[in-house]
Amino acid sequence: MALSVTCSGVRCSSFASARTGKPVLSLLPGPAPLSPRFPFHSFPRSFSTGNLPHRGPRGVTVMSMEAGIGVMGTKLGMMTYFEPDGTVVPVTVVGFREGNIVTQVKSAATDGYDAVQVGYRRVRDRKLTKPEMGHLEKAGAIPMRHLQEFRLQSVDGFEPGQRLVIEDIFKEGDLVDVSGNSIGKGFQGGIKRHNFRRGPMTHGSKSHRALGSIGAGTTPGRVYKGKKMPGRMGGNKNKIRKLKVVKIDSELRAVMIKGAVPGKPGNLLRITPAKIVGLNIPKS
């Protein structure tokens, strides 16, 4: 017995196959019925359900939860730091220009999530557009170049116009996550970009630094997506996790962080408390 269903606005017929016993769809003339009478979950995988709503929203970027409020800083460079016992520690010096001011506090009641928006690096008024200036004036803040959000579990204690003090957020010995844009390398080959091994340079070999085969001709007859090949290298947002704060200098407005961080001197950095699941981040 055939059932009439809706297949993306086209009238179809469903019947059991004599060989497999599975439902098979065939088109029927005439307008489509108003409502389907066949369960969608029993359709073949290639069947299109038309304009049915998706299980998840499209184009929605969900920010990850931070372990606490963070700040923005400027990478100044690297140096050697000697601890009191003589231990040599390579550190990155991060400076702080005028800024790190709360420009907006978002709550679940008004925006759907709890977050604190922070501005950094003062600029002249003519460097910003009028909507940007209006947004900052509403918070009573100075003109700033960069605005970033820190999604928190609770936004209690924050208000627009509040200045974030580095010494109150981080202490020497704390672990932090540092993110920023890495140095752009431009278009690079497979050896530098993916650590490929070169071919022999002698004995008549003519394959030195070339990529080589990228797939079979007949099967699959195409190049797989994500194949490691030459291309743009660097210039991506990277995060280095669990770096130790070695020293905080209040007079110079600088922080020394053990190890290397993304980018070159002058690069914008985002510093947040390190995420440790079960300690400052819920397991769920």
Disulfide bonds with the S-S distance in Angstrom:
Cys7-Cys12 2.40
